[in-house]
């Protein structure tokens, strides 16, 4: 009969080896090395769950989007429009910021047109002050920029530059 060796210290194991688990690995060790792990539980294989055929589903591919239909642009004087609407309501920047749960410094930068509002902030402003800050991108301008090759970052930059003039 061959004696087993401890898989940790290498000592000869007299009697039955102890089975422990260390970091997910099952080892056969001597009694003195048992303290380094947890006793191994009896493992019984569990069959994989099978999805019944009637409950199986297929992935529906979304329809291709028309990216230009949803393309909106900020109106050129959005900062002035926001400021005028806010003042006509008799609100300070801080009051408006509290109403739409945004920071006053953000609104000040938007009013000075230092930054453009993100869609979420723009929608809050439009809803709160009942104004429209966007208009549909003109299809002729966008499509002429494309010229059948697809919209590039350069095309978007040139559209933005044209609006700034």
C-alpha positions in Angstrom: 0.0 0.0 0.0 1.4 3.4 -1.0 1.3 6.2 1.5 -0.2 9.5 0.2 1.7 12.8 0.6 0.2 16.0 2.0 -0.4 18.4 -0.9 0.7 21.3 1.2 3.7 20.2 3.3 4.6 17.0 1.5 4.6 14.9 4.6 3.5 11.2 4.5 -0.2 10.9 5.5 -1.0 8.0 7.8 -4.5 6.9 7.5 -7.1 8.6 5.4 -6.2 12.0 4.0 -8.3 15.0 5.0 -10.0 16.8 2.1 -10.0 20.6 2.3 -10.8 23.5 0.0 -8.4 26.5 -0.4 -9.4 29.3 -2.8 -11.7 26.9 -4.6 -9.2 24.1 -5.0 -9.7 20.8 -3.3 -6.6 19.3 -1.7 -5.8 16.1 0.2 -3.8 17.1 3.3 -2.4 15.8 6.6 -4.2 16.6 9.9 -1.7 19.5 10.8 -2.3 21.3 7.4 -6.2 21.1 7.8 -6.1 24.5 9.5 -5.2 26.2 6.2 -8.5 25.5 4.5 -12.1 24.6 5.0 -13.4 21.0 5.0 -14.6 20.0 1.6 -18.4 19.5 1.4 -19.8 16.5 -0.4 -20.2 17.6 -3.9 -23.1 16.3 -6.0 -23.3 17.3 -9.6 -26.5 19.2 -10.5 -27.7 18.9 -14.0 -27.8 22.1 -16.0 -31.2 23.7 -16.2 -32.8 23.3 -19.6 -35.1 26.0 -21.0 -38.2 24.4 -22.2 -38.8 24.9 -26.0 -42.0 26.8 -25.5 -40.2 29.3 -23.2 -37.2 29.8 -25.4 -37.1 33.2 -27.1 -35.6 34.6 -30.2 -33.8 37.9 -30.4 -35.6 40.5 -32.3 -33.4 42.8 -34.3 -34.4 46.4 -34.0 -35.3 48.3 -37.2 -32.6 50.4 -38.6 -33.0 54.0 -37.3 -33.2 57.0 -39.5 -30.6 59.0 -37.6 -31.4 62.2 -39.4 -35.1 62.2 -38.5 -34.2 62.5 -34.8 -31.4 65.0 -35.3 -32.1 68.2 -33.5 -30.1 71.3 -33.2 -30.1 74.0 -30.6 -31.5 77.3 -31.7 -28.6 79.8 -32.3 -29.5 82.1 -29.5 -30.5 79.5 -26.9 -28.8 81.4 -24.0 -30.7 84.6 -24.6 -34.0 82.6 -25.0 -33.5 80.9 -21.6 -32.5 84.1 -19.8 -35.5 86.0 -21.2 -37.9 83.2 -20.3 -36.5 83.0 -16.8 -36.7 86.7 -16.3 -40.2 86.9 -17.6 -41.2 84.3 -15.0 -39.5 86.5 -12.3 -37.0 83.7 -11.4 -33.4 84.1 -10.4 -30.9 81.6 -11.8 -30.8 79.9 -8.4 -34.6 79.6 -8.3 -34.7 78.0 -11.7 -31.8 75.7 -10.8 -33.7 74.5 -7.7 -36.9 73.9 -9.7 -35.2 71.7 -12.3 -32.7 70.2 -9.8 -29.6 71.4 -11.5 -26.7 73.6 -10.3 -27.0 77.3 -10.7 -23.4 77.5 -12.1 -24.4 75.2 -14.9 -27.4 77.3 -15.8 -25.2 80.5 -15.8 -22.8 78.9 -18.2 -25.7 77.8 -20.5 -27.2 81.3 -20.5 -23.8 82.7 -21.4 -23.6 80.0 -24.1 -20.2 78.9 -22.8 -21.6 75.3 -22.9 -24.5 73.7 -24.6 -27.1 71.9 -22.4 -27.2 68.2 -22.5 -30.4 66.7 -23.8 -31.7 65.9 -20.3 -31.1 69.5 -19.0 -32.5 71.0 -22.2 -35.7 69.0 -21.8 -36.0 70.1 -18.2 -35.6 73.8 -19.2 -38.1 73.4 -22.1 -40.7 71.8 -19.8 -40.3 74.2 -16.9 -40.2 77.4 -18.9 -42.5 76.2 -21.8 -40.0 77.2 -24.5 -38.5 75.4 -27.5 -34.7 75.3 -27.6 -34.3 73.1 -30.6 -35.3 72.9 -34.2 -35.1 70.0 -36.7 -31.8 69.8 -38.6 -32.6 70.8 -42.1 -32.4 67.6 -44.2 -31.0 69.3 -47.3 -28.1 70.6 -45.3 -27.4 67.3 -43.6 -27.9 65.2 -46.8 -25.8 67.6 -48.9 -23.0 67.2 -46.3 -23.4 63.4 -46.6 -23.2 63.2 -50.4 -23.9 59.4 -50.2 -20.9 58.5 -48.1 -22.4 58.7 -44.6 -22.2 61.5 -42.0 -18.7 62.0 -40.6 -17.4 64.0 -37.6 -16.1 66.6 -40.1 -19.6 67.0 -41.5 -21.0 67.6 -38.1 -18.3 70.1 -37.3 -19.0 72.0 -40.5 -22.7 72.1 -39.8 -22.0 73.5 -36.3 -19.6 76.1 -37.8 -22.2 77.2 -40.4 -24.7 77.8 -37.5 -22.2 79.9 -35.6 -21.9 82.4 -38.6 
